[in-house]
Amino acid sequence: MATIEEFRKVELIVAQIKEVKEHSNADRLYVVQVDTGKDVRQVVAGIRKAYTPEQLVGRRVILVA
């Protein structure tokens, strides 16, 4: 369990999904390019069984940094 002090160190960032590709070595993962407004980041998301790439592009998500 995280303490309140540890939680205060967490940064929540709103980002828009720009590109989604299937991960070449995993059947449950997407490689996702997200735009935070300051930079573009690449993240891996284990949501491939729940969403198609078309459903994700353009959506806004929360990144925990």
PDB file of N, CA, C, O and CB in Angstrom:
ATOM      1  N   MET A   1       0.841  -1.175   0.000  1.00  0.00           N
ATOM      2  CA  MET A   1       0.000   0.000   0.000  1.00  0.00           C
ATOM      3  C   MET A   1       0.891   1.245   0.000  1.00  0.00           C
ATOM      4  O   MET A   1       1.885   1.312   0.723  1.00  0.00           O
ATOM      5  CB  MET A   1      -0.959  -0.006   1.220  1.00  0.00           C
ATOM      6  N   ALA A   2       0.525   2.206  -0.805  1.00  0.00           N
ATOM      7  CA  ALA A   2       1.298   3.445  -0.914  1.00  0.00           C
ATOM      8  C   ALA A   2       0.879   4.428   0.183  1.00  0.00           C
ATOM      9  O   ALA A   2      -0.295   4.527   0.543  1.00  0.00           O
ATOM     10  CB  ALA A   2       1.109   4.085  -2.316  1.00  0.00           C
ATOM     11  N   THR A   3       1.855   5.136   0.691  1.00  0.00           N
ATOM     12  CA  THR A   3       1.554   6.172   1.671  1.00  0.00           C
ATOM     13  C   THR A   3       1.120   7.436   0.927  1.00  0.00           C
ATOM     14  O   THR A   3       1.309   7.541  -0.285  1.00  0.00           O
ATOM     15  CB  THR A   3       2.790   6.454   2.589  1.00  0.00           C
ATOM     16  N   ILE A   4       0.558   8.365   1.630  1.00  0.00           N
ATOM     17  CA  ILE A   4       0.128   9.626   1.019  1.00  0.00           C
ATOM     18  C   ILE A   4       1.339  10.378   0.466  1.00  0.00           C
ATOM     19  O   ILE A   4       1.231  11.057  -0.555  1.00  0.00           O
ATOM     20  CB  ILE A   4      -0.632  10.507   2.049  1.00  0.00           C
ATOM     21  N   GLU A   5       2.476  10.264   1.125  1.00  0.00           N
ATOM     22  CA  GLU A   5       3.686  10.929   0.636  1.00  0.00           C
ATOM     23  C   GLU A   5       4.145  10.330  -0.694  1.00  0.00           C
ATOM     24  O   GLU A   5       4.567  11.062  -1.589  1.00  0.00           O
ATOM     25  CB  GLU A   5       4.810  10.825   1.678  1.00  0.00           C
ATOM     26  N   GLU A   6       4.068   9.029  -0.825  1.00  0.00           N
ATOM     27  CA  GLU A   6       4.422   8.378  -2.086  1.00  0.00           C
ATOM     28  C   GLU A   6       3.435   8.755  -3.190  1.00  0.00           C
ATOM     29  O   GLU A   6       3.836   8.972  -4.333  1.00  0.00           O
ATOM     30  CB  GLU A   6       4.462   6.851  -1.910  1.00  0.00           C
ATOM     31  N   PHE A   7       2.155   8.832  -2.853  1.00  0.00           N
ATOM     32  CA  PHE A   7       1.138   9.201  -3.832  1.00  0.00           C
ATOM     33  C   PHE A   7       1.336  10.629  -4.337  1.00  0.00           C
ATOM     34  O   PHE A   7       1.065  10.910  -5.504  1.00  0.00           O
ATOM     35  CB  PHE A   7      -0.254   9.051  -3.227  1.00  0.00           C
ATOM     36  N   ARG A   8       1.793  11.509  -3.498  1.00  0.00           N
ATOM     37  CA  ARG A   8       2.024  12.899  -3.909  1.00  0.00           C
ATOM     38  C   ARG A   8       3.115  13.025  -4.956  1.00  0.00           C
ATOM     39  O   ARG A   8       3.148  14.011  -5.692  1.00  0.00           O
ATOM     40  CB  ARG A   8       2.383  13.741  -2.709  1.00  0.00           C
ATOM     41  N   LYS A   9       4.005  12.053  -5.038  1.00  0.00           N
ATOM     42  CA  LYS A   9       5.077  12.068  -6.024  1.00  0.00           C
ATOM     43  C   LYS A   9       4.611  11.656  -7.416  1.00  0.00           C
ATOM     44  O   LYS A   9       5.308  11.901  -8.401  1.00  0.00           O
ATOM     45  CB  LYS A   9       6.186  11.161  -5.578  1.00  0.00           C
ATOM     46  N   VAL A  10       3.441  11.035  -7.503  1.00  0.00           N
ATOM     47  CA  VAL A  10       2.916  10.547  -8.777  1.00  0.00           C
ATOM     48  C   VAL A  10       2.396  11.717  -9.605  1.00  0.00           C
ATOM     49  O   VAL A  10       1.705  12.598  -9.094  1.00  0.00           O
ATOM     50  CB  VAL A  10       1.794   9.505  -8.546  1.00  0.00           C
ATOM     51  N   GLU A  11       2.740  11.711 -10.897  1.00  0.00           N
ATOM     52  CA  GLU A  11       2.253  12.732 -11.816  1.00  0.00           C
ATOM     53  C   GLU A  11       1.240  12.085 -12.757  1.00  0.00           C
ATOM     54  O   GLU A  11       1.538  11.078 -13.399  1.00  0.00           O
ATOM     55  CB  GLU A  11       3.429  13.385 -12.616  1.00  0.00           C
ATOM     56  N   LEU A  12       0.055  12.658 -12.837  1.00  0.00           N
ATOM     57  CA  LEU A  12      -0.976  12.183 -13.763  1.00  0.00           C
ATOM     58  C   LEU A  12      -0.995  13.118 -14.964  1.00  0.00           C
ATOM     59  O   LEU A  12      -1.126  14.332 -14.812  1.00  0.00           O
ATOM     60  CB  LEU A  12      -2.390  12.119 -13.072  1.00  0.00           C
ATOM     61  N   ILE A  13      -0.862  12.544 -16.160  1.00  0.00           N
ATOM     62  CA  ILE A  13      -0.749  13.337 -17.381  1.00  0.00           C
ATOM     63  C   ILE A  13      -1.851  12.922 -18.344  1.00  0.00           C
ATOM     64  O   ILE A  13      -2.035  11.735 -18.612  1.00  0.00           O
ATOM     65  CB  ILE A  13       0.652  13.164 -18.037  1.00  0.00           C
ATOM     66  N   VAL A  14      -2.586  13.906 -18.865  1.00  0.00           N
ATOM     67  CA  VAL A  14      -3.580  13.632 -19.901  1.00  0.00           C
ATOM     68  C   VAL A  14      -2.860  13.609 -21.244  1.00  0.00           C
ATOM     69  O   VAL A  14      -2.115  14.532 -21.572  1.00  0.00           O
ATOM     70  CB  VAL A  14      -4.734  14.700 -19.890  1.00  0.00           C
ATOM     71  N   ALA A  15      -3.086  12.551 -22.019  1.00  0.00           N
ATOM     72  CA  ALA A  15      -2.434  12.409 -23.319  1.00  0.00           C
ATOM     73  C   ALA A  15      -3.437  11.899 -24.342  1.00  0.00           C
ATOM     74  O   ALA A  15      -4.402  11.218 -23.993  1.00  0.00           O
ATOM     75  CB  ALA A  15      -1.220  11.455 -23.228  1.00  0.00           C
ATOM     76  N   GLN A  16      -3.206  12.231 -25.601  1.00  0.00           N
ATOM     77  CA  GLN A  16      -4.075  11.767 -26.680  1.00  0.00           C
ATOM     78  C   GLN A  16      -3.343  10.691 -27.476  1.00  0.00           C
ATOM     79  O   GLN A  16      -2.177  10.852 -27.835  1.00  0.00           O
ATOM     80  CB  GLN A  16      -4.503  12.949 -27.607  1.00  0.00           C
ATOM     81  N   ILE A  17      -4.044   9.594 -27.744  1.00  0.00           N
ATOM     82  CA  ILE A  17      -3.462   8.492 -28.500  1.00  0.00           C
ATOM     83  C   ILE A  17      -3.378   8.895 -29.967  1.00  0.00           C
ATOM     84  O   ILE A  17      -4.378   9.278 -30.575  1.00  0.00           O
ATOM     85  CB  ILE A  17      -4.295   7.187 -28.327  1.00  0.00           C
ATOM     86  N   LYS A  18      -2.169   8.803 -30.531  1.00  0.00           N
ATOM     87  CA  LYS A  18      -1.930   9.180 -31.926  1.00  0.00           C
ATOM     88  C   LYS A  18      -1.757   7.975 -32.839  1.00  0.00           C
ATOM     89  O   LYS A  18      -2.153   8.021 -34.003  1.00  0.00           O
ATOM     90  CB  LYS A  18      -0.706  10.060 -32.019  1.00  0.00           C
ATOM     91  N   GLU A  19      -1.170   6.895 -32.327  1.00  0.00           N
ATOM     92  CA  GLU A  19      -0.888   5.729 -33.158  1.00  0.00           C
ATOM     93  C   GLU A  19      -0.898   4.475 -32.292  1.00  0.00           C
ATOM     94  O   GLU A  19      -0.440   4.492 -31.150  1.00  0.00           O
ATOM     95  CB  GLU A  19       0.473   5.882 -33.884  1.00  0.00           C
ATOM     96  N   VAL A  20      -1.428   3.384 -32.851  1.00  0.00           N
ATOM     97  CA  VAL A  20      -1.484   2.112 -32.141  1.00  0.00           C
ATOM     98  C   VAL A  20      -0.984   1.015 -33.072  1.00  0.00           C
ATOM     99  O   VAL A  20      -1.449   0.888 -34.205  1.00  0.00           O
ATOM    100  CB  VAL A  20      -2.930   1.806 -31.641  1.00  0.00           C
ATOM    101  N   LYS A  21      -0.026   0.219 -32.579  1.00  0.00           N
ATOM    102  CA  LYS A  21       0.498  -0.920 -33.345  1.00  0.00           C
ATOM    103  C   LYS A  21       0.473  -2.156 -32.459  1.00  0.00           C
ATOM    104  O   LYS A  21       0.610  -2.061 -31.239  1.00  0.00           O
ATOM    105  CB  LYS A  21       1.950  -0.640 -33.866  1.00  0.00           C
ATOM    106  N   GLU A  22       0.296  -3.316 -33.081  1.00  0.00           N
ATOM    107  CA  GLU A  22       0.364  -4.557 -32.329  1.00  0.00           C
ATOM    108  C   GLU A  22       1.817  -4.834 -31.937  1.00  0.00           C
ATOM    109  O   GLU A  22       2.734  -4.633 -32.734  1.00  0.00           O
ATOM    110  CB  GLU A  22      -0.222  -5.734 -33.152  1.00  0.00           C
ATOM    111  N   HIS A  23       2.012  -5.293 -30.716  1.00  0.00           N
ATOM    112  CA  HIS A  23       3.350  -5.662 -30.252  1.00  0.00           C
ATOM    113  C   HIS A  23       3.758  -6.942 -30.963  1.00  0.00           C
ATOM    114  O   HIS A  23       2.980  -7.895 -31.020  1.00  0.00           O
ATOM    115  CB  HIS A  23       3.390  -5.845 -28.694  1.00  0.00           C
ATOM    116  N   SER A  24       4.961  -6.972 -31.501  1.00  0.00           N
ATOM    117  CA  SER A  24       5.397  -8.107 -32.314  1.00  0.00           C
ATOM    118  C   SER A  24       5.650  -9.382 -31.510  1.00  0.00           C
ATOM    119  O   SER A  24       5.608 -10.477 -32.073  1.00  0.00           O
ATOM    120  CB  SER A  24       6.644  -7.738 -33.052  1.00  0.00           C
ATOM    121  N   ASN A  25       5.910  -9.264 -30.209  1.00  0.00           N
ATOM    122  CA  ASN A  25       6.247 -10.434 -29.401  1.00  0.00           C
ATOM    123  C   ASN A  25       5.203 -10.799 -28.354  1.00  0.00           C
ATOM    124  O   ASN A  25       5.458 -11.658 -27.510  1.00  0.00           O
ATOM    125  CB  ASN A  25       7.546 -10.204 -28.724  1.00  0.00           C
ATOM    126  N   ALA A  26       4.036 -10.168 -28.390  1.00  0.00           N
ATOM    127  CA  ALA A  26       3.023 -10.447 -27.375  1.00  0.00           C
ATOM    128  C   ALA A  26       1.631 -10.305 -27.979  1.00  0.00           C
ATOM    129  O   ALA A  26       1.363  -9.353 -28.712  1.00  0.00           O
ATOM    130  CB  ALA A  26       3.186  -9.503 -26.161  1.00  0.00           C
ATOM    131  N   ASP A  27       0.763 -11.235 -27.676  1.00  0.00           N
ATOM    132  CA  ASP A  27      -0.573 -11.201 -28.267  1.00  0.00           C
ATOM    133  C   ASP A  27      -1.578 -10.383 -27.469  1.00  0.00           C
ATOM    134  O   ASP A  27      -2.727 -10.245 -27.891  1.00  0.00           O
ATOM    135  CB  ASP A  27      -1.087 -12.591 -28.418  1.00  0.00           C
ATOM    136  N   ARG A  28      -1.176  -9.841 -26.334  1.00  0.00           N
ATOM    137  CA  ARG A  28      -2.083  -9.026 -25.519  1.00  0.00           C
ATOM    138  C   ARG A  28      -1.697  -7.550 -25.456  1.00  0.00           C
ATOM    139  O   ARG A  28      -2.379  -6.755 -24.809  1.00  0.00           O
ATOM    140  CB  ARG A  28      -2.135  -9.578 -24.128  1.00  0.00           C
ATOM    141  N   LEU A  29      -0.607  -7.187 -26.125  1.00  0.00           N
ATOM    142  CA  LEU A  29      -0.070  -5.845 -25.973  1.00  0.00           C
ATOM    143  C   LEU A  29      -0.176  -5.013 -27.248  1.00  0.00           C
ATOM    144  O   LEU A  29      -0.099  -5.528 -28.364  1.00  0.00           O
ATOM    145  CB  LEU A  29       1.363  -5.921 -25.541  1.00  0.00           C
ATOM    146  N   TYR A  30      -0.356  -3.707 -27.042  1.00  0.00           N
ATOM    147  CA  TYR A  30      -0.227  -2.705 -28.097  1.00  0.00           C
ATOM    148  C   TYR A  30       0.963  -1.814 -27.760  1.00  0.00           C
ATOM    149  O   TYR A  30       1.267  -1.583 -26.590  1.00  0.00           O
ATOM    150  CB  TYR A  30      -1.541  -1.861 -28.251  1.00  0.00           C
ATOM    151  N   VAL A  31       1.621  -1.323 -28.784  1.00  0.00           N
ATOM    152  CA  VAL A  31       2.614  -0.265 -28.640  1.00  0.00           C
ATOM    153  C   VAL A  31       1.892   1.008 -29.069  1.00  0.00           C
ATOM    154  O   VAL A  31       1.419   1.108 -30.201  1.00  0.00           O
ATOM    155  CB  VAL A  31       3.939  -0.540 -29.508  1.00  0.00           C
ATOM    156  N   VAL A  32       1.810   1.975 -28.166  1.00  0.00           N
ATOM    157  CA  VAL A  32       0.962   3.153 -28.354  1.00  0.00           C
ATOM    158  C   VAL A  32       1.804   4.423 -28.310  1.00  0.00           C
ATOM    159  O   VAL A  32       2.611   4.609 -27.399  1.00  0.00           O
ATOM    160  CB  VAL A  32      -0.145   3.207 -27.280  1.00  0.00           C
ATOM    161  N   GLN A  33       1.613   5.295 -29.298  1.00  0.00           N
ATOM    162  CA  GLN A  33       2.237   6.620 -29.307  1.00  0.00           C
ATOM    163  C   GLN A  33       1.209   7.605 -28.751  1.00  0.00           C
ATOM    164  O   GLN A  33       0.099   7.708 -29.272  1.00  0.00           O
ATOM    165  CB  GLN A  33       2.713   7.036 -30.767  1.00  0.00           C
ATOM    166  N   VAL A  34       1.578   8.327 -27.694  1.00  0.00           N
ATOM    167  CA  VAL A  34       0.669   9.290 -27.081  1.00  0.00           C
ATOM    168  C   VAL A  34       1.303  10.675 -27.066  1.00  0.00           C
ATOM    169  O   VAL A  34       2.509  10.818 -26.865  1.00  0.00           O
ATOM    170  CB  VAL A  34       0.297   8.853 -25.652  1.00  0.00           C
ATOM    171  N   ASP A  35       0.482  11.685 -27.280  1.00  0.00           N
ATOM    172  CA  ASP A  35       0.924  13.082 -27.287  1.00  0.00           C
ATOM    173  C   ASP A  35       0.458  13.741 -25.999  1.00  0.00           C
ATOM    174  O   ASP A  35      -0.743  13.834 -25.744  1.00  0.00           O
ATOM    175  CB  ASP A  35       0.376  13.850 -28.537  1.00  0.00           C
ATOM    176  N   THR A  36       1.410  14.201 -25.181  1.00  0.00           N
ATOM    177  CA  THR A  36       1.072  14.832 -23.907  1.00  0.00           C
ATOM    178  C   THR A  36       0.871  16.341 -24.026  1.00  0.00           C
ATOM    179  O   THR A  36       0.478  16.996 -23.061  1.00  0.00           O
ATOM    180  CB  THR A  36       2.153  14.547 -22.895  1.00  0.00           C
ATOM    181  N   GLY A  37       1.138  16.883 -25.197  1.00  0.00           N
ATOM    182  CA  GLY A  37       1.109  18.328 -25.364  1.00  0.00           C
ATOM    183  C   GLY A  37       2.493  18.925 -25.220  1.00  0.00           C
ATOM    184  O   GLY A  37       2.765  20.003 -25.748  1.00  0.00           O
ATOM    185  N   LYS A  38       3.372  18.231 -24.508  1.00  0.00           N
ATOM    186  CA  LYS A  38       4.766  18.656 -24.349  1.00  0.00           C
ATOM    187  C   LYS A  38       5.697  17.772 -25.158  1.00  0.00           C
ATOM    188  O   LYS A  38       6.714  18.229 -25.679  1.00  0.00           O
ATOM    189  CB  LYS A  38       5.173  18.631 -22.873  1.00  0.00           C
ATOM    190  N   ASP A  39       5.336  16.500 -25.257  1.00  0.00           N
ATOM    191  CA  ASP A  39       6.157  15.552 -26.002  1.00  0.00           C
ATOM    192  C   ASP A  39       5.305  14.371 -26.450  1.00  0.00           C
ATOM    193  O   ASP A  39       4.143  14.236 -26.064  1.00  0.00           O
ATOM    194  CB  ASP A  39       7.350  15.068 -25.147  1.00  0.00           C
ATOM    195  N   VAL A  40       5.909  13.524 -27.269  1.00  0.00           N
ATOM    196  CA  VAL A  40       5.256  12.291 -27.705  1.00  0.00           C
ATOM    197  C   VAL A  40       5.988  11.149 -27.026  1.00  0.00           C
ATOM    198  O   VAL A  40       7.215  11.061 -27.064  1.00  0.00           O
ATOM    199  CB  VAL A  40       5.267  12.137 -29.280  1.00  0.00           C
ATOM    200  N   ARG A  41       5.204  10.270 -26.401  1.00  0.00           N
ATOM    201  CA  ARG A  41       5.793   9.150 -25.673  1.00  0.00           C
ATOM    202  C   ARG A  41       5.298   7.835 -26.256  1.00  0.00           C
ATOM    203  O   ARG A  41       4.216   7.757 -26.837  1.00  0.00           O
ATOM    204  CB  ARG A  41       5.457   9.233 -24.169  1.00  0.00           C
ATOM    205  N   GLN A  42       6.105   6.827 -26.087  1.00  0.00           N
ATOM    206  CA  GLN A  42       5.711   5.484 -26.488  1.00  0.00           C
ATOM    207  C   GLN A  42       5.473   4.674 -25.230  1.00  0.00           C
ATOM    208  O   GLN A  42       6.329   4.621 -24.347  1.00  0.00           O
ATOM    209  CB  GLN A  42       6.790   4.815 -27.396  1.00  0.00           C
ATOM    210  N   VAL A  43       4.311   4.043 -25.147  1.00  0.00           N
ATOM    211  CA  VAL A  43       3.980   3.201 -24.001  1.00  0.00           C
ATOM    212  C   VAL A  43       3.469   1.864 -24.522  1.00  0.00           C
ATOM    213  O   VAL A  43       3.062   1.745 -25.678  1.00  0.00           O
ATOM    214  CB  VAL A  43       2.921   3.887 -23.076  1.00  0.00           C
ATOM    215  N   VAL A  44       3.497   0.875 -23.663  1.00  0.00           N
ATOM    216  CA  VAL A  44       2.953  -0.433 -23.986  1.00  0.00           C
ATOM    217  C   VAL A  44       1.732  -0.649 -23.106  1.00  0.00           C
ATOM    218  O   VAL A  44       1.778  -0.436 -21.894  1.00  0.00           O
ATOM    219  CB  VAL A  44       4.016  -1.567 -23.783  1.00  0.00           C
ATOM    220  N   ALA A  45       0.635  -1.076 -23.732  1.00  0.00           N
ATOM    221  CA  ALA A  45      -0.626  -1.248 -23.012  1.00  0.00           C
ATOM    222  C   ALA A  45      -1.161  -2.661 -23.223  1.00  0.00           C
ATOM    223  O   ALA A  45      -1.211  -3.146 -24.353  1.00  0.00           O
ATOM    224  CB  ALA A  45      -1.668  -0.201 -23.472  1.00  0.00           C
ATOM    225  N   GLY A  46      -1.553  -3.305 -22.158  1.00  0.00           N
ATOM    226  CA  GLY A  46      -2.089  -4.662 -22.229  1.00  0.00           C
ATOM    227  C   GLY A  46      -3.589  -4.676 -22.438  1.00  0.00           C
ATOM    228  O   GLY A  46      -4.326  -5.261 -21.644  1.00  0.00           O
ATOM    229  N   ILE A  47      -4.044  -4.037 -23.501  1.00  0.00           N
ATOM    230  CA  ILE A  47      -5.485  -3.891 -23.756  1.00  0.00           C
ATOM    231  C   ILE A  47      -5.905  -4.423 -25.122  1.00  0.00           C
ATOM    232  O   ILE A  47      -6.996  -4.112 -25.601  1.00  0.00           O
ATOM    233  CB  ILE A  47      -5.882  -2.436 -23.645  1.00  0.00           C
ATOM    234  N   ARG A  48      -5.051  -5.217 -25.747  1.00  0.00           N
ATOM    235  CA  ARG A  48      -5.291  -5.659 -27.118  1.00  0.00           C
ATOM    236  C   ARG A  48      -6.540  -6.534 -27.250  1.00  0.00           C
ATOM    237  O   ARG A  48      -7.192  -6.505 -28.294  1.00  0.00           O
ATOM    238  CB  ARG A  48      -4.087  -6.415 -27.626  1.00  0.00           C
ATOM    239  N   LYS A  49      -6.884  -7.298 -26.237  1.00  0.00           N
ATOM    240  CA  LYS A  49      -8.069  -8.157 -26.316  1.00  0.00           C
ATOM    241  C   LYS A  49      -9.365  -7.370 -26.119  1.00  0.00           C
ATOM    242  O   LYS A  49     -10.443  -7.868 -26.445  1.00  0.00           O
ATOM    243  CB  LYS A  49      -7.978  -9.266 -25.274  1.00  0.00           C
ATOM    244  N   ALA A  50      -9.274  -6.160 -25.595  1.00  0.00           N
ATOM    245  CA  ALA A  50     -10.469  -5.371 -25.297  1.00  0.00           C
ATOM    246  C   ALA A  50     -10.789  -4.300 -26.334  1.00  0.00           C
ATOM    247  O   ALA A  50     -11.946  -3.905 -26.475  1.00  0.00           O
ATOM    248  CB  ALA A  50     -10.313  -4.723 -23.968  1.00  0.00           C
ATOM    249  N   TYR A  51      -9.764  -3.820 -27.071  1.00  0.00           N
ATOM    250  CA  TYR A  51      -9.949  -2.705 -28.005  1.00  0.00           C
ATOM    251  C   TYR A  51      -9.244  -2.987 -29.322  1.00  0.00           C
ATOM    252  O   TYR A  51      -8.227  -3.678 -29.363  1.00  0.00           O
ATOM    253  CB  TYR A  51      -9.427  -1.392 -27.397  1.00  0.00           C
ATOM    254  N   THR A  52      -9.800  -2.442 -30.392  1.00  0.00           N
ATOM    255  CA  THR A  52      -9.117  -2.445 -31.681  1.00  0.00           C
ATOM    256  C   THR A  52      -8.326  -1.145 -31.781  1.00  0.00           C
ATOM    257  O   THR A  52      -8.636  -0.188 -31.071  1.00  0.00           O
ATOM    258  CB  THR A  52     -10.133  -2.596 -32.878  1.00  0.00           C
ATOM    259  N   PRO A  53      -7.315  -1.087 -32.643  1.00  0.00           N
ATOM    260  CA  PRO A  53      -6.578   0.171 -32.808  1.00  0.00           C
ATOM    261  C   PRO A  53      -7.488   1.323 -33.213  1.00  0.00           C
ATOM    262  O   PRO A  53      -7.291   2.454 -32.770  1.00  0.00           O
ATOM    263  CB  PRO A  53      -5.480   0.002 -33.844  1.00  0.00           C
ATOM    264  N   GLU A  54      -8.479   1.046 -34.048  1.00  0.00           N
ATOM    265  CA  GLU A  54      -9.401   2.096 -34.506  1.00  0.00           C
ATOM    266  C   GLU A  54     -10.204   2.694 -33.352  1.00  0.00           C
ATOM    267  O   GLU A  54     -10.552   3.874 -33.387  1.00  0.00           O
ATOM    268  CB  GLU A  54     -10.355   1.535 -35.559  1.00  0.00           C
ATOM    269  N   GLN A  55     -10.500   1.891 -32.335  1.00  0.00           N
ATOM    270  CA  GLN A  55     -11.239   2.384 -31.171  1.00  0.00           C
ATOM    271  C   GLN A  55     -10.382   3.283 -30.284  1.00  0.00           C
ATOM    272  O   GLN A  55     -10.916   4.089 -29.523  1.00  0.00           O
ATOM    273  CB  GLN A  55     -11.766   1.214 -30.356  1.00  0.00           C
ATOM    274  N   LEU A  56      -9.073   3.154 -30.375  1.00  0.00           N
ATOM    275  CA  LEU A  56      -8.178   3.874 -29.472  1.00  0.00           C
ATOM    276  C   LEU A  56      -7.649   5.190 -30.030  1.00  0.00           C
ATOM    277  O   LEU A  56      -7.493   6.152 -29.278  1.00  0.00           O
ATOM    278  CB  LEU A  56      -7.031   3.002 -29.121  1.00  0.00           C
ATOM    279  N   VAL A  57      -7.371   5.253 -31.318  1.00  0.00           N
ATOM    280  CA  VAL A  57      -6.771   6.453 -31.908  1.00  0.00           C
ATOM    281  C   VAL A  57      -7.714   7.642 -31.707  1.00  0.00           C
ATOM    282  O   VAL A  57      -8.899   7.587 -32.038  1.00  0.00           O
ATOM    283  CB  VAL A  57      -6.470   6.238 -33.426  1.00  0.00           C
ATOM    284  N   GLY A  58      -7.148   8.714 -31.156  1.00  0.00           N
ATOM    285  CA  GLY A  58      -7.918   9.926 -30.902  1.00  0.00           C
ATOM    286  C   GLY A  58      -8.429  10.034 -29.475  1.00  0.00           C
ATOM    287  O   GLY A  58      -8.793  11.123 -29.031  1.00  0.00           O
ATOM    288  N   ARG A  59      -8.461   8.937 -28.760  1.00  0.00           N
ATOM    289  CA  ARG A  59      -8.935   8.969 -27.372  1.00  0.00           C
ATOM    290  C   ARG A  59      -7.921   9.641 -26.457  1.00  0.00           C
ATOM    291  O   ARG A  59      -6.724   9.670 -26.741  1.00  0.00           O
ATOM    292  CB  ARG A  59      -9.226   7.552 -26.874  1.00  0.00           C
ATOM    293  N   ARG A  60      -8.414  10.164 -25.384  1.00  0.00           N
ATOM    294  CA  ARG A  60      -7.544  10.725 -24.354  1.00  0.00           C
ATOM    295  C   ARG A  60      -7.448   9.713 -23.215  1.00  0.00           C
ATOM    296  O   ARG A  60      -8.424   9.057 -22.850  1.00  0.00           O
ATOM    297  CB  ARG A  60      -8.080  12.111 -23.841  1.00  0.00           C
ATOM    298  N   VAL A  61      -6.246   9.613 -22.674  1.00  0.00           N
ATOM    299  CA  VAL A  61      -5.978   8.679 -21.583  1.00  0.00           C
ATOM    300  C   VAL A  61      -5.184   9.392 -20.493  1.00  0.00           C
ATOM    301  O   VAL A  61      -4.633  10.470 -20.711  1.00  0.00           O
ATOM    302  CB  VAL A  61      -5.208   7.430 -22.095  1.00  0.00           C
ATOM    303  N   ILE A  62      -5.138   8.778 -19.333  1.00  0.00           N
ATOM    304  CA  ILE A  62      -4.344   9.292 -18.218  1.00  0.00           C
ATOM    305  C   ILE A  62      -3.101   8.435 -18.089  1.00  0.00           C
ATOM    306  O   ILE A  62      -3.201   7.216 -17.951  1.00  0.00           O
ATOM    307  CB  ILE A  62      -5.160   9.299 -16.885  1.00  0.00           C
ATOM    308  N   LEU A  63      -1.921   9.062 -18.133  1.00  0.00           N
ATOM    309  CA  LEU A  63      -0.655   8.374 -17.900  1.00  0.00           C
ATOM    310  C   LEU A  63      -0.236   8.612 -16.466  1.00  0.00           C
ATOM    311  O   LEU A  63      -0.356   9.725 -15.953  1.00  0.00           O
ATOM    312  CB  LEU A  63       0.446   8.856 -18.887  1.00  0.00           C
ATOM    313  N   VAL A  64       0.253   7.572 -15.819  1.00  0.00           N
ATOM    314  CA  VAL A  64       0.793   7.696 -14.474  1.00  0.00           C
ATOM    315  C   VAL A  64       2.307   7.721 -14.615  1.00  0.00           C
ATOM    316  O   VAL A  64       2.919   6.756 -15.072  1.00  0.00           O
ATOM    317  CB  VAL A  64       0.311   6.522 -13.532  1.00  0.00           C
ATOM    318  N   ALA A  65       2.901   8.843 -14.213  1.00  0.00           N
ATOM    319  CA  ALA A  65       4.351   9.005 -14.366  1.00  0.00           C
ATOM    320  C   ALA A  65       5.012   9.200 -13.004  1.00  0.00           C
ATOM    321  O   ALA A  65       6.231   9.353 -12.926  1.00  0.00           O
ATOM    322  CB  ALA A  65       4.672  10.199 -15.291  1.00  0.00           C
TER     323      ALA A  65
END
